[in-house]
Amino acid sequence: MRASEIQKSHRILVLNAKGGCGKTTVATNLACQFAGEGHNTALIDYDPQCSSSQWLEARPNHLPTIHSISASKQKGHITSVWHLKVPPGTTRIVVDTPARLEPITAIKLIREADTVLIPVIASPIDIRAATQFIESILKSPEIRHSTKRLAVIGNRVRKNSKSYKALCLFLEALEIPFLTSLRDTQNYVRAAEEGIGVQELKLKSAQADCQQWHSLARWIENSQQPHPIL
């Protein structure tokens, strides 16, 4: 596929140097949201653990198609992940990244992304790790003066907890949009086991989760009015 064709796709990068923060949960459910809305969607699995790829292997055939692309075994420059062959007409590309991603590598990936989502768990350890990672990214001159959209997603959140309040204070200090807080619910575990998104669970308890993904997709769709990285 020609690079000019890839440029027509909206590229969403899901990253955080900290492992276990929910990158695969965000990447897979976001891909489900786009596919369910009728977008030709590709999910690039850049994580050597291949969690997203394994999830797609379990995905039922009758559900909206999500094209699987494994990038973890690709050789060459890191930014080539964006130039892997995707099906013609692909309009949404979601990239799931590995843990322990060095800031310089993250910046290379961010450079060619349209939207960057950083999942963070509301725990002291995760907040400290996210603070260091995000601050290192924002120090890069080419990122600091960019109009790319960067936002944080809280994962496995309990809104009445002290850790949640600490997460909010952390984000206010960095002046980065806090898009949503994914609930701490077994719905995500059930969905992951079946190779589906939480939106595709036929459970009344998942309705609140579905609304969060709808709102997140709308924020991404409105990226024509970019929120500057400060």
C-alpha atoms as an extended CHARMM CRD file, in Angstrom:
* protein
*
       230  EXT
         1         1  MET       CA              0.0000000000        0.0000000000        0.0000000000  PROA      1               0.0000000000
         2         2  ARG       CA              1.3510000000        3.4220000000       -0.9040000000  PROA      2               0.0000000000
         3         3  ALA       CA              2.2580000000        5.8550000000        1.8880000000  PROA      3               0.0000000000
         4         4  SER       CA             -0.1670000000        8.4130000000        0.4240000000  PROA      4               0.0000000000
         5         5  GLU       CA             -3.0220000000        5.9510000000        0.9570000000  PROA      5               0.0000000000
         6         6  ILE       CA             -1.9900000000        5.3050000000        4.5590000000  PROA      6               0.0000000000
         7         7  GLN       CA             -2.0640000000        9.0280000000        5.2140000000  PROA      7               0.0000000000
         8         8  LYS       CA             -5.8230000000        8.9980000000        4.6130000000  PROA      8               0.0000000000
         9         9  SER       CA             -6.2540000000        6.7840000000        7.6590000000  PROA      9               0.0000000000
        10        10  HSD       CA             -6.5750000000        8.2010000000       11.1540000000  PROA      10              0.0000000000
        11        11  ARG       CA             -3.7110000000        6.7350000000       13.1910000000  PROA      11              0.0000000000
        12        12  ILE       CA             -4.2360000000        6.1610000000       16.9190000000  PROA      12              0.0000000000
        13        13  LEU       CA             -1.2630000000        5.2300000000       19.0660000000  PROA      13              0.0000000000
        14        14  VAL       CA             -1.8350000000        3.5920000000       22.4690000000  PROA      14              0.0000000000
        15        15  LEU       CA              1.2670000000        3.7270000000       24.6240000000  PROA      15              0.0000000000
        16        16  ASN       CA              2.7500000000        3.9160000000       28.0950000000  PROA      16              0.0000000000
        17        17  ALA       CA              6.1790000000        2.7210000000       29.2050000000  PROA      17              0.0000000000
        18        18  LYS       CA              4.5780000000        1.0230000000       32.2200000000  PROA      18              0.0000000000
        19        19  GLY       CA              3.3710000000       -2.5310000000       31.7370000000  PROA      19              0.0000000000
        20        20  GLY       CA             -0.0270000000       -3.6840000000       32.9700000000  PROA      20              0.0000000000
        21        21  CYS       CA             -1.7280000000       -0.3120000000       32.4890000000  PROA      21              0.0000000000
        22        22  GLY       CA             -4.3160000000       -1.5440000000       29.9770000000  PROA      22              0.0000000000
        23        23  LYS       CA             -2.8490000000       -0.6800000000       26.5770000000  PROA      23              0.0000000000
        24        24  THR       CA             -4.2470000000       -3.8300000000       24.9590000000  PROA      24              0.0000000000
        25        25  THR       CA             -7.6550000000       -3.2580000000       26.5740000000  PROA      25              0.0000000000
        26        26  VAL       CA             -7.7850000000        0.2400000000       25.1050000000  PROA      26              0.0000000000
        27        27  ALA       CA             -6.4520000000       -0.7940000000       21.6860000000  PROA      27              0.0000000000
        28        28  THR       CA             -8.7920000000       -3.7670000000       21.2100000000  PROA      28              0.0000000000
        29        29  ASN       CA            -11.9240000000       -2.0400000000       22.4590000000  PROA      29              0.0000000000
        30        30  LEU       CA            -11.2000000000        1.0690000000       20.4220000000  PROA      30              0.0000000000
        31        31  ALA       CA            -10.7380000000       -1.0730000000       17.3100000000  PROA      31              0.0000000000
        32        32  CYS       CA            -14.0930000000       -2.7230000000       18.0790000000  PROA      32              0.0000000000
        33        33  GLN       CA            -15.7470000000        0.6690000000       18.4050000000  PROA      33              0.0000000000
        34        34  PHE       CA            -14.4750000000        1.8390000000       15.0350000000  PROA      34              0.0000000000
        35        35  ALA       CA            -15.2980000000       -1.4330000000       13.2800000000  PROA      35              0.0000000000
        36        36  GLY       CA            -18.7920000000       -1.4070000000       14.7640000000  PROA      36              0.0000000000
        37        37  GLU       CA            -19.3170000000        2.0950000000       13.3810000000  PROA      37              0.0000000000
        38        38  GLY       CA            -18.5040000000        0.8710000000        9.8940000000  PROA      38              0.0000000000
        39        39  HSD       CA            -14.8690000000        1.9500000000        9.6080000000  PROA      39              0.0000000000
        40        40  ASN       CA            -12.3590000000       -0.2740000000        7.8380000000  PROA      40              0.0000000000
        41        41  THR       CA            -10.1510000000       -0.8770000000       10.8490000000  PROA      41              0.0000000000
        42        42  ALA       CA             -6.6530000000       -2.3080000000       11.2520000000  PROA      42              0.0000000000
        43        43  LEU       CA             -5.1070000000       -3.2640000000       14.5840000000  PROA      43              0.0000000000
        44        44  ILE       CA             -1.3000000000       -3.2690000000       14.5480000000  PROA      44              0.0000000000
        45        45  ASP       CA              0.1980000000       -5.3600000000       17.3460000000  PROA      45              0.0000000000
        46        46  TYR       CA              3.6500000000       -4.0000000000       18.1150000000  PROA      46              0.0000000000
        47        47  ASP       CA              3.8860000000       -5.8140000000       21.4600000000  PROA      47              0.0000000000
        48        48  PRO       CA              6.1470000000       -8.9320000000       21.4610000000  PROA      48              0.0000000000
        49        49  GLN       CA              3.6160000000      -10.6200000000       23.7860000000  PROA      49              0.0000000000
        50        50  CYS       CA              1.1410000000      -10.4870000000       20.8700000000  PROA      50              0.0000000000
        51        51  SER       CA             -1.8630000000      -10.0080000000       23.1750000000  PROA      51              0.0000000000
        52        52  SER       CA             -3.8670000000       -8.0660000000       20.5840000000  PROA      52              0.0000000000
        53        53  SER       CA             -3.1160000000      -10.6260000000       17.8740000000  PROA      53              0.0000000000
        54        54  GLN       CA             -4.1930000000      -13.4820000000       20.1360000000  PROA      54              0.0000000000
        55        55  TRP       CA             -7.3780000000      -11.6050000000       20.9820000000  PROA      55              0.0000000000
        56        56  LEU       CA             -8.1470000000      -11.2230000000       17.2810000000  PROA      56              0.0000000000
        57        57  GLU       CA             -7.5570000000      -14.9290000000       16.6800000000  PROA      57              0.0000000000
        58        58  ALA       CA            -10.3770000000      -15.6500000000       19.1230000000  PROA      58              0.0000000000
        59        59  ARG       CA            -12.7170000000      -13.0870000000       17.5400000000  PROA      59              0.0000000000
        60        60  PRO       CA            -15.9380000000      -14.6310000000       16.1200000000  PROA      60              0.0000000000
        61        61  ASN       CA            -16.2180000000      -14.4100000000       12.3240000000  PROA      61              0.0000000000
        62        62  HSD       CA            -19.7290000000      -12.9170000000       12.3420000000  PROA      62              0.0000000000
        63        63  LEU       CA            -18.6030000000       -9.7180000000       14.0750000000  PROA      63              0.0000000000
        64        64  PRO       CA            -17.3320000000       -6.6090000000       12.2250000000  PROA      64              0.0000000000
        65        65  THR       CA            -13.9350000000       -7.3150000000       10.7100000000  PROA      65              0.0000000000
        66        66  ILE       CA            -10.7530000000       -5.9690000000       12.2820000000  PROA      66              0.0000000000
        67        67  HSD       CA             -7.6340000000       -6.5430000000       10.2190000000  PROA      67              0.0000000000
        68        68  SER       CA             -4.7400000000       -7.9740000000       12.2250000000  PROA      68              0.0000000000
        69        69  ILE       CA             -1.1790000000       -6.8580000000       11.5140000000  PROA      69              0.0000000000
        70        70  SER       CA              1.7540000000       -8.1680000000       13.5670000000  PROA      70              0.0000000000
        71        71  ALA       CA              4.5860000000       -5.6550000000       13.8190000000  PROA      71              0.0000000000
        72        72  SER       CA              6.5890000000       -7.1310000000       16.6900000000  PROA      72              0.0000000000
        73        73  LYS       CA              8.6270000000       -9.3430000000       14.3500000000  PROA      73              0.0000000000
        74        74  GLN       CA              9.2090000000       -6.6830000000       11.7340000000  PROA      74              0.0000000000
        75        75  LYS       CA             12.8010000000       -5.6900000000       11.0900000000  PROA      75              0.0000000000
        76        76  GLY       CA             13.9940000000       -2.1910000000       10.3680000000  PROA      76              0.0000000000
        77        77  HSD       CA             13.3740000000        1.2830000000       11.6960000000  PROA      77              0.0000000000
        78        78  ILE       CA             10.8050000000        1.7210000000       14.4460000000  PROA      78              0.0000000000
        79        79  THR       CA              8.6900000000        4.1860000000       12.4830000000  PROA      79              0.0000000000
        80        80  SER       CA              8.1490000000        1.5500000000        9.7820000000  PROA      80              0.0000000000
        81        81  VAL       CA              5.2780000000        0.3090000000       11.9330000000  PROA      81              0.0000000000
        82        82  TRP       CA              3.1330000000        2.9910000000       10.2850000000  PROA      82              0.0000000000
        83        83  HSD       CA              4.1430000000        1.8630000000        6.8140000000  PROA      83              0.0000000000
        84        84  LEU       CA              3.1990000000       -1.7760000000        7.1400000000  PROA      84              0.0000000000
        85        85  LYS       CA              0.7890000000       -2.9550000000        4.5070000000  PROA      85              0.0000000000
        86        86  VAL       CA             -2.8140000000       -2.3850000000        5.5300000000  PROA      86              0.0000000000
        87        87  PRO       CA             -5.8530000000       -3.3170000000        3.4280000000  PROA      87              0.0000000000
        88        88  PRO       CA             -6.9380000000       -0.7440000000        0.8130000000  PROA      88              0.0000000000
        89        89  GLY       CA             -9.5700000000        1.6000000000        2.1470000000  PROA      89              0.0000000000
        90        90  THR       CA             -8.4550000000        1.3470000000        5.7790000000  PROA      90              0.0000000000
        91        91  THR       CA             -9.7120000000        4.4220000000        7.6060000000  PROA      91              0.0000000000
        92        92  ARG       CA             -8.6610000000        3.6720000000       11.2020000000  PROA      92              0.0000000000
        93        93  ILE       CA             -5.3150000000        2.2740000000       12.3400000000  PROA      93              0.0000000000
        94        94  VAL       CA             -4.8840000000        1.4400000000       16.0320000000  PROA      94              0.0000000000
        95        95  VAL       CA             -1.4100000000        0.5180000000       17.3410000000  PROA      95              0.0000000000
        96        96  ASP       CA             -0.8710000000       -1.4800000000       20.5350000000  PROA      96              0.0000000000
        97        97  THR       CA              2.6590000000       -0.8800000000       21.8580000000  PROA      97              0.0000000000
        98        98  PRO       CA              4.9120000000       -2.8270000000       24.2490000000  PROA      98              0.0000000000
        99        99  ALA       CA              5.9030000000       -1.9910000000       27.8010000000  PROA      99              0.0000000000
       100       100  ARG       CA              9.3160000000       -0.5410000000       28.6620000000  PROA      100             0.0000000000
       101       101  LEU       CA              9.1510000000        1.7300000000       25.6410000000  PROA      101             0.0000000000
       102       102  GLU       CA             12.0100000000        4.2120000000       25.7670000000  PROA      102             0.0000000000
       103       103  PRO       CA             11.0150000000        7.9100000000       25.4450000000  PROA      103             0.0000000000
       104       104  ILE       CA             13.0630000000        8.3410000000       22.2590000000  PROA      104             0.0000000000
       105       105  THR       CA             11.2490000000        5.3750000000       20.6820000000  PROA      105             0.0000000000
       106       106  ALA       CA              7.8860000000        6.6800000000       21.8360000000  PROA      106             0.0000000000
       107       107  ILE       CA              8.6120000000       10.0590000000       20.2510000000  PROA      107             0.0000000000
       108       108  LYS       CA              9.4170000000        8.3900000000       16.9310000000  PROA      108             0.0000000000
       109       109  LEU       CA              6.0510000000        6.6300000000       16.9860000000  PROA      109             0.0000000000
       110       110  ILE       CA              4.1790000000        9.7340000000       18.1440000000  PROA      110             0.0000000000
       111       111  ARG       CA              5.7330000000       11.7270000000       15.3230000000  PROA      111             0.0000000000
       112       112  GLU       CA              3.5870000000        9.9230000000       12.7460000000  PROA      112             0.0000000000
       113       113  ALA       CA              0.4510000000        9.3830000000       14.8300000000  PROA      113             0.0000000000
       114       114  ASP       CA             -2.6630000000       11.5570000000       14.6860000000  PROA      114             0.0000000000
       115       115  THR       CA             -3.9540000000       10.7830000000       18.1740000000  PROA      115             0.0000000000
       116       116  VAL       CA             -2.0410000000        9.4890000000       21.1940000000  PROA      116             0.0000000000
       117       117  LEU       CA             -3.8060000000        7.7700000000       24.1020000000  PROA      117             0.0000000000
       118       118  ILE       CA             -1.9920000000        6.9720000000       27.3550000000  PROA      118             0.0000000000
       119       119  PRO       CA             -3.7660000000        4.5400000000       29.7120000000  PROA      119             0.0000000000
       120       120  VAL       CA             -2.9160000000        5.0330000000       33.3920000000  PROA      120             0.0000000000
       121       121  ILE       CA             -4.0260000000        2.9910000000       36.3880000000  PROA      121             0.0000000000
       122       122  ALA       CA             -4.9310000000        5.0810000000       39.4160000000  PROA      122             0.0000000000
       123       123  SER       CA             -2.2660000000        3.7200000000       41.7610000000  PROA      123             0.0000000000
       124       124  PRO       CA              0.7170000000        5.5450000000       43.2880000000  PROA      124             0.0000000000
       125       125  ILE       CA              3.2530000000        3.3670000000       41.4320000000  PROA      125             0.0000000000
       126       126  ASP       CA              1.5400000000        3.7840000000       38.0710000000  PROA      126             0.0000000000
       127       127  ILE       CA              1.0130000000        7.5060000000       38.5140000000  PROA      127             0.0000000000
       128       128  ARG       CA              4.6870000000        8.0570000000       39.3110000000  PROA      128             0.0000000000
       129       129  ALA       CA              5.7550000000        5.9830000000       36.3120000000  PROA      129             0.0000000000
       130       130  ALA       CA              3.2970000000        7.8030000000       34.0160000000  PROA      130             0.0000000000
       131       131  THR       CA              4.4830000000       11.1800000000       35.2910000000  PROA      131             0.0000000000
       132       132  GLN       CA              8.0890000000       10.4410000000       34.3610000000  PROA      132             0.0000000000
       133       133  PHE       CA              7.1280000000        8.9950000000       30.9850000000  PROA      133             0.0000000000
       134       134  ILE       CA              4.8150000000       11.8260000000       29.9350000000  PROA      134             0.0000000000
       135       135  GLU       CA              7.1650000000       14.5570000000       31.1530000000  PROA      135             0.0000000000
       136       136  SER       CA             10.0320000000       13.0200000000       29.1710000000  PROA      136             0.0000000000
       137       137  ILE       CA              7.8720000000       13.0530000000       26.0420000000  PROA      137             0.0000000000
       138       138  LEU       CA              6.7270000000       16.6210000000       26.5280000000  PROA      138             0.0000000000
       139       139  LYS       CA             10.3250000000       17.8400000000       26.8670000000  PROA      139             0.0000000000
       140       140  SER       CA             10.9690000000       17.0040000000       23.2220000000  PROA      140             0.0000000000
       141       141  PRO       CA             10.8340000000       20.3000000000       21.2470000000  PROA      141             0.0000000000
       142       142  GLU       CA              9.2060000000       18.7000000000       18.2160000000  PROA      142             0.0000000000
       143       143  ILE       CA              6.4470000000       17.2500000000       20.3930000000  PROA      143             0.0000000000
       144       144  ARG       CA              6.0340000000       20.2890000000       22.6380000000  PROA      144             0.0000000000
       145       145  HSD       CA              5.2700000000       22.5300000000       19.6510000000  PROA      145             0.0000000000
       146       146  SER       CA              3.1200000000       19.9520000000       17.9080000000  PROA      146             0.0000000000
       147       147  THR       CA             -0.6390000000       20.0830000000       17.3830000000  PROA      147             0.0000000000
       148       148  LYS       CA             -1.0160000000       16.3310000000       17.8360000000  PROA      148             0.0000000000
       149       149  ARG       CA             -3.7310000000       15.3230000000       20.2520000000  PROA      149             0.0000000000
       150       150  LEU       CA             -2.5570000000       13.5780000000       23.4050000000  PROA      150             0.0000000000
       151       151  ALA       CA             -4.8480000000       12.4490000000       26.2000000000  PROA      151             0.0000000000
       152       152  VAL       CA             -4.9170000000       10.1460000000       29.2050000000  PROA      152             0.0000000000
       153       153  ILE       CA             -7.4200000000        7.3880000000       29.9240000000  PROA      153             0.0000000000
       154       154  GLY       CA             -7.8530000000        6.2090000000       33.4930000000  PROA      154             0.0000000000
       155       155  ASN       CA             -8.0790000000        2.4230000000       33.7130000000  PROA      155             0.0000000000
       156       156  ARG       CA             -9.7060000000        0.2150000000       36.3810000000  PROA      156             0.0000000000
       157       157  VAL       CA            -10.8330000000        3.3100000000       38.2220000000  PROA      157             0.0000000000
       158       158  ARG       CA            -12.8310000000        3.6350000000       41.4390000000  PROA      158             0.0000000000
       159       159  LYS       CA            -13.8920000000        7.2680000000       41.4710000000  PROA      159             0.0000000000
       160       160  ASN       CA            -14.3220000000        7.5960000000       45.2320000000  PROA      160             0.0000000000
       161       161  SER       CA            -10.8020000000        6.4010000000       45.9860000000  PROA      161             0.0000000000
       162       162  LYS       CA             -7.8220000000        8.5200000000       47.0650000000  PROA      162             0.0000000000
       163       163  SER       CA             -5.8030000000        7.1440000000       44.1700000000  PROA      163             0.0000000000
       164       164  TYR       CA             -8.3770000000        8.4620000000       41.6870000000  PROA      164             0.0000000000
       165       165  LYS       CA             -8.1470000000       11.9450000000       43.1960000000  PROA      165             0.0000000000
       166       166  ALA       CA             -4.3590000000       11.7170000000       42.9710000000  PROA      166             0.0000000000
       167       167  LEU       CA             -4.6380000000       10.8030000000       39.3010000000  PROA      167             0.0000000000
       168       168  CYS       CA             -6.8380000000       13.8340000000       38.6430000000  PROA      168             0.0000000000
       169       169  LEU       CA             -4.3530000000       16.1490000000       40.3860000000  PROA      169             0.0000000000
       170       170  PHE       CA             -1.5170000000       14.6460000000       38.3620000000  PROA      170             0.0000000000
       171       171  LEU       CA             -3.3070000000       15.3350000000       35.0810000000  PROA      171             0.0000000000
       172       172  GLU       CA             -4.2940000000       18.8460000000       36.0920000000  PROA      172             0.0000000000
       173       173  ALA       CA             -0.6370000000       19.6150000000       36.7870000000  PROA      173             0.0000000000
       174       174  LEU       CA              0.3860000000       18.4310000000       33.3080000000  PROA      174             0.0000000000
       175       175  GLU       CA             -2.5780000000       20.1610000000       31.6400000000  PROA      175             0.0000000000
       176       176  ILE       CA             -3.3560000000       17.0730000000       29.5670000000  PROA      176             0.0000000000
       177       177  PRO       CA             -6.9670000000       16.1100000000       28.7100000000  PROA      177             0.0000000000
       178       178  PHE       CA             -8.3960000000       13.3380000000       30.9020000000  PROA      178             0.0000000000
       179       179  LEU       CA            -10.8410000000       11.7590000000       28.4720000000  PROA      179             0.0000000000
       180       180  THR       CA            -12.5400000000        9.0910000000       30.5080000000  PROA      180             0.0000000000
       181       181  SER       CA            -12.1510000000        6.5860000000       33.3310000000  PROA      181             0.0000000000
       182       182  LEU       CA            -12.7320000000        2.9560000000       32.4370000000  PROA      182             0.0000000000
       183       183  ARG       CA            -14.6230000000        1.1530000000       35.1610000000  PROA      183             0.0000000000
       184       184  ASP       CA            -13.0710000000       -1.5930000000       37.2660000000  PROA      184             0.0000000000
       185       185  THR       CA            -15.4320000000       -4.2910000000       36.0020000000  PROA      185             0.0000000000
       186       186  GLN       CA            -15.3350000000       -7.9490000000       34.9690000000  PROA      186             0.0000000000
       187       187  ASN       CA            -16.9950000000       -6.9810000000       31.6830000000  PROA      187             0.0000000000
       188       188  TYR       CA            -13.5670000000       -6.3090000000       30.1880000000  PROA      188             0.0000000000
       189       189  VAL       CA            -12.3050000000       -9.7010000000       31.3450000000  PROA      189             0.0000000000
       190       190  ARG       CA            -15.3010000000      -11.4680000000       29.7940000000  PROA      190             0.0000000000
       191       191  ALA       CA            -14.9310000000       -9.5740000000       26.5360000000  PROA      191             0.0000000000
       192       192  ALA       CA            -11.1950000000      -10.2740000000       26.2710000000  PROA      192             0.0000000000
       193       193  GLU       CA            -11.7420000000      -14.0120000000       26.7800000000  PROA      193             0.0000000000
       194       194  GLU       CA            -14.2090000000      -14.1080000000       23.8660000000  PROA      194             0.0000000000
       195       195  GLY       CA            -12.1940000000      -11.9570000000       21.4560000000  PROA      195             0.0000000000
       196       196  ILE       CA            -14.8150000000       -9.2260000000       21.4910000000  PROA      196             0.0000000000
       197       197  GLY       CA            -15.1490000000       -5.6570000000       22.7110000000  PROA      197             0.0000000000
       198       198  VAL       CA            -17.1020000000       -4.6610000000       25.7770000000  PROA      198             0.0000000000
       199       199  GLN       CA            -19.4990000000       -2.9720000000       23.3220000000  PROA      199             0.0000000000
       200       200  GLU       CA            -20.3380000000       -6.3990000000       21.9060000000  PROA      200             0.0000000000
       201       201  LEU       CA            -21.2960000000       -7.9880000000       25.2130000000  PROA      201             0.0000000000
       202       202  LYS       CA            -25.0170000000       -8.6130000000       25.3830000000  PROA      202             0.0000000000
       203       203  LEU       CA            -25.1910000000       -7.5790000000       29.0020000000  PROA      203             0.0000000000
       204       204  LYS       CA            -27.1830000000       -4.7640000000       30.5610000000  PROA      204             0.0000000000
       205       205  SER       CA            -24.2710000000       -4.1210000000       32.9260000000  PROA      205             0.0000000000
       206       206  ALA       CA            -22.0880000000       -3.1820000000       29.9360000000  PROA      206             0.0000000000
       207       207  GLN       CA            -24.2390000000       -0.2590000000       28.7930000000  PROA      207             0.0000000000
       208       208  ALA       CA            -22.2830000000        2.2800000000       30.8350000000  PROA      208             0.0000000000
       209       209  ASP       CA            -19.0340000000        0.9320000000       29.3870000000  PROA      209             0.0000000000
       210       210  CYS       CA            -20.4060000000        1.1830000000       25.8440000000  PROA      210             0.0000000000
       211       211  GLN       CA            -21.1940000000        4.8610000000       26.3450000000  PROA      211             0.0000000000
       212       212  GLN       CA            -17.6180000000        5.5690000000       27.3900000000  PROA      212             0.0000000000
       213       213  TRP       CA            -16.2510000000        4.1070000000       24.1530000000  PROA      213             0.0000000000
       214       214  HSD       CA            -18.7830000000        6.0100000000       22.0960000000  PROA      214             0.0000000000
       215       215  SER       CA            -17.6930000000        9.2670000000       23.7570000000  PROA      215             0.0000000000
       216       216  LEU       CA            -14.0180000000        8.4250000000       23.2560000000  PROA      216             0.0000000000
       217       217  ALA       CA            -14.5630000000        7.7460000000       19.5500000000  PROA      217             0.0000000000
       218       218  ARG       CA            -16.3630000000       11.0820000000       19.1770000000  PROA      218             0.0000000000
       219       219  TRP       CA            -13.3850000000       12.8950000000       20.7230000000  PROA      219             0.0000000000
       220       220  ILE       CA            -11.0800000000       11.2190000000       18.2290000000  PROA      220             0.0000000000
       221       221  GLU       CA            -13.4330000000       12.0090000000       15.3310000000  PROA      221             0.0000000000
       222       222  ASN       CA            -13.2840000000       15.6890000000       16.2560000000  PROA      222             0.0000000000
       223       223  SER       CA             -9.5130000000       15.7350000000       15.8490000000  PROA      223             0.0000000000
       224       224  GLN       CA             -9.8040000000       18.1940000000       12.9890000000  PROA      224             0.0000000000
       225       225  GLN       CA             -9.6700000000       20.7590000000       15.7840000000  PROA      225             0.0000000000
       226       226  PRO       CA             -6.4900000000       19.5010000000       17.4610000000  PROA      226             0.0000000000
       227       227  HSD       CA             -5.7330000000       20.0420000000       21.1160000000  PROA      227             0.0000000000
       228       228  PRO       CA             -2.1200000000       21.2530000000       21.3210000000  PROA      228             0.0000000000
       229       229  ILE       CA              0.4090000000       19.4080000000       23.4480000000  PROA      229             0.0000000000
       230       230  LEU       CA              1.5600000000       21.8940000000       26.0680000000  PROA      230             0.0000000000
